[in-house]
């Protein structure tokens, strides 16, 4: 604690001198404010002598921290690694949770109310036209012309209102008829509604038939390459990391993802077409093969689903893969020790083979109805 001595030069003002410099003291001796080269302080004392204590903190300079290039590179790698883990987890979730999406059920549509006629604009236009060729000083003629214009404008407004009401009624009749056809499973109406609904699907799908209360769909699914090679995992110490998938894990994940998309497509069909009670789904895959001039189209899955069962499914608890293999007439081949999803042999199902041939022709592919490796 620094000490010093001071001398009063006038009431309330003292000058102090010490080895650290000259300072000025202002105020009564019991609580004096000291200002000097060392900053600001407070002094106390009795008689001509006093003692002072500094109140400010001594500033010290800190040398800037120098981070090495290696430290920055380690931090960058850590951030990139975390981003890779997050992206892998997000992609996984997108591939296997499609069936959890909700689809609002179709409802009868209402034609929008007619837009009101702008009466002010119509009156203004008729009035302006009526007095256009009449000089301003011919007051009586202009007044008569305006009265006639008002009457004509009112007639025009009523005519336009009737026209708009008729247009709304026609649109409502069209919507009612479309709803009636949808409820009666009119094939053209059902197929058109499903086509529109499937436009934004993660796995492309198309309705190919509607007969009675059953619709048949075809879903095009990608190859197993869509499955990420690495999966989110934890190190022995509990830190997030990525582990390489085994062939079995990859094939199982692929089958699960296919099943999730099948269920989502069926769920959407039941929502869009309220009178359809059964949905048949054919899943196909398009693949390039070096030994063939055109891509090959193979069938991976076939199954039929009933609305009554779908209405009671607990979507967050079900196993999508178990659900699609246990449905009506299910066909799915998982081959070998790694459970690979393999093309189906359609030799004993001529109807499915015919559908596959038609689809292959439309897509510019060769149909693979009897794969040699299907067993």
N, C-alpha and C positions, 0 to 999 in steps of 0.2 A: 504494500500500500504506500503510495507516494506521500511525502510530507513537504511542507514549505512554510514560509513566514511572510506576513504582510504588514503594511503600514497604511493607516487611514489618512487619506488626503482631503476628504470632506465627508460630511454626514452621509452614510449609506454607500460610500465608494472607497474601495481599498485597492492598492496596487500590491501584488505579491511578487516576490523574487525567489527563485530557486535555481538549482543546477540544471533544471530542465527548461528554463526559459522564464519569460515575463508573462504575468496574467493579470486579469482585472476581476475584482470582486464587487458585486452589486447586491445590496440588500442588507437586512439586519444581521448582526453577528450570529444570531441563533440559527439562521437558515440563509446562508449567502450563496448566490449563484456565481460560480467562477468560470470565466471564459479565457482560454489561452491557447497556446500552440499545441497542447496535448488534448484539446477538446473541451468538453463541458463537464463541470463537476459541482459538488455541493460541499460547503465548508461549515464548520461549527467551532465555537470557541468562547473564551471569556477574557476580558482585558485586551491588551495590545497583541496578544499572541493567539494563533488559531491553527487549526489542522484541517486538511482538505482530503477528500476522497473522490477519485474520478468515477463518473457514472457511465461513461461511454465504453464500448468494447473496442479493444484494439483490433484493427483489421489486419488480417494476414492474407497474403496472396497464395492462391493455390495454383499449382502448376497443372495445366490441362492434362486430362487423362488421355494417353495415346493408346488406342486400340490397335492391335496388330491386324494385318491382313488375314492371317490364319483365323483369328477370332470372328471376323466378319464372314469368312467363308463357312465356318462351322455354323453360325447363326442362320445363314442363307440356306444351307443344306437342311437344317432342322425345320425351318419354315416350309421348304419345298416338300420334305418328307411328310409333314403334317397335312399339307394340301393334298398330296397323293392319297393318303389314308382317307381323308374326308371325301374325296371324289370317288374312290373305290366303294366306300360305304353308301354313298348316294346312288351310284349306279346300281349296286346290288339291290337296294331298296326299290328302285324303280322297276327292276326286272321281276321281282317276286311279290310285289304288292298291288298289281294291277287289279286283281279281283276284289280288293277292298274299296275300290271307287264306287260311289253311289250314282245311280242314274234315275232322275225324276220320271215317274210314270207319265205316259202320254195322257193328255187331257183335251177335251173338246175346245177348239179355239174360238175366240170371239173377234169378229171384224171390228176394227177401230171405229170410234165415233166419227161422223163426218166433220170435217173442219168447218167452223162457222164462217158464214159469208161476211166479208168486210162491208157492212152496210154504209159506213161513212165514205169509203172509197167509191162504191157504186154510185151513191147519190152525188158525190162531187163530180164524177166523170159524166153522168147524164146531164147535170146542170151546166157544166162547162160546154158540152156539145150543144145544148139547147140555145144558149145565148151567144154562141161564137160569132154569128153573123148579124147580130142585132146591136146597133150602137148603144152606148151607155146612157145617152140622154133620152132614149125611148123607154121611159120607165114602165109604162103600162104593158108594152109588148114584152119587155124583159120579165116582168112579174108573171104574166100569163105563160110565158115559155118555161119559167122555173116551176110553176105549179104543175104544168103538164109533165115536165121532166121528173118531178118527184113521183108522180103517179106511175110513169113508165119505169122508173128505177125500182119502185116497190114490186111491180109485176116481174121485173127481171130477177130481183132478189128471191122472190117466192119460187120462181122457176128453177133457179140455181139450187135452192135448198131442196126442192123435190128431186132434182137430178142427183144431188149428192146422197140423199136418203135412199134413192133407188139403187145407186151404186153400192152403198153399204149393204143393202138387203141382198143384192145379187152376190156380193162377196160372202156374206154370212151363209147364204144358201149353198154356195160352193164348198165352204168349210164344213157345213153340216153334212153334205153329201160325202165328202172325203172321210169324215169321221164315221159315218154309217158304213162306208165300204171297208174301212179299217177294222171295224168291229165285226164285220161279216167275213173277214179274211179274204177280201178280194185280192187275188194274187198280184195284180199290177200295183195296187195301192200299198200292200204290205212290202213288196220288194223295193218300191221307190222310197218308202219311209226308212227302211233298213239301210239302203244305199246311202242316203243322206246322213244317217246317224253314224255310219262306220267311217266317214271320210277322215276323221281326225284320230283314228285308233292307232295305238302304238304298234300293234301287229295288223297289217292290212287284212281286211276281211270283206267278203262280198256275199250277198244272198244269191243263191242260184236256183231256188225253187220254193214254191209255197203251194202246198196241197192240203186242203182241209184245214185242220188246226195245227199242222206241222210245217215248220220252215227248215230248209236245208241251207247251211252256210259253208263257205270255204274260207279258211284262214291261211294266209301265207306266212310262214315263220322262217326266221333266219337260221344260219348254220350255228354250230356250237362256238364259233369264233366270237359271238357276241358276249360270251361269258368272260369276265376279266380273269387274266392269268393269275393274279394275286388277290388274296382276300385279307380283310382287316383281321388282326389278331393281337395278342398281348405277349410281351416278352416275359420271361420268368420273374422279372421284377415288377410286372404290371404295367409296363409302358406300351402305348399303342404302336403297332408295327404292321407290316404286310408279310404274309407267308404265301409261298407258291402253292397253288392248288394241285392236288393229285388228279389223275385222269378220272378216277371214280367220283371225286368231289365235283369236278367240272361237269361230268355227265349228269350227276344227280341235280346239280344246280340248273343245268339246261332243261332237264325234264320238269323241274319244279316251275321254272319260268314259263315254259310252254303251257303248263297246266293253269297257271295264274291268268294268262292271256285268254285261254279257252273259256274259263269261267266268266271272265269279264265280258267277253263277246256274247255269251249266252245270257248273262244278266241284262246286258243292254238290249238284247233282242226282246226279252220278256217285258222290259219297260216300254219300248217303242211300239211293240205290237201287242196290245192288251188281250187280244182274243187268241193268240197263239199259245197252245198248251204244251207243245213238244218242239224241241230244237235239235236237229242233227248237225254235227260239226265234223268237217273233214279238214285236217291240217296237212298242208303240203309244204315241201321245201324245194327250193330251186338251187341247183349246184352246178358249178362248172367242173367238167371232167376232161382231162387232157386227151384221152383217147376218143372223145366224141366231138363232132363238129358243132353241136348245139348243146345248150345247157340241158340238164336232166331234171325232170320234175318227179319227185317221189312223194308218196303218202306216208305220214308219220303217225297219224292218229285218226280214229273214227269213234264217235260215241253219240248217244242220244240222251237228252236231258228233259225232265218233266218239270213243269212250272210248280206243281204241288210240292215237290221236294225243295225247290229253290226258295220257296216262300218261308221255309222253316230252318234254313241254314244259319248257323252262328258264324258269320263271316270271319270274325277275328279268331275263332278257335279251330276252324277246319284246316285240314291238310289238303291243299289244292290237288296235289298229285294223286293222293288216295281217292279224292272225290271223282276225278275224271276216269280212273281205271276201274272204279266200281259202279259206274253208271251203266245204263242199258246198252247192250251190244258193243261194249268197248273193245277196241282193237289198238294195242300198242306193244311194240317189241323193244325190249331192252336187252341187248345182246352182250354176252361174255362176262368176264370177271369184273370189268369196269362199268357194267350196266349202261352201255352206250345206247342212245335212242336211234334205232336203225329203221330203214325203209320197210314198209309192210309188203308182204307178198299178197297180191290181190287176185291170185289165180282162182280162188274159191269164192270170190265176191265179184261177180261180173258187173253188177250195177256200179259198184265203187270204181272198178277198173274203167268203165265207160266214162264216168265223171272225170276221172283223172286224165283220160285221153283227150276229152274235150277241153279241159283246162290247159293241158300242155299245148294243144294246138293254138289256143287263144294267146298264150304267153310266148309262143315261139320256142317251145321246148320239146324234148323227146320224153314220152311217158315211160316211167320206170315201174311197170305194173308187176314185174316178176323178177325182183333183184336176186342175183345168184347167191348173195350172202345173207339172205333173210332167213334161211333155215326152214 
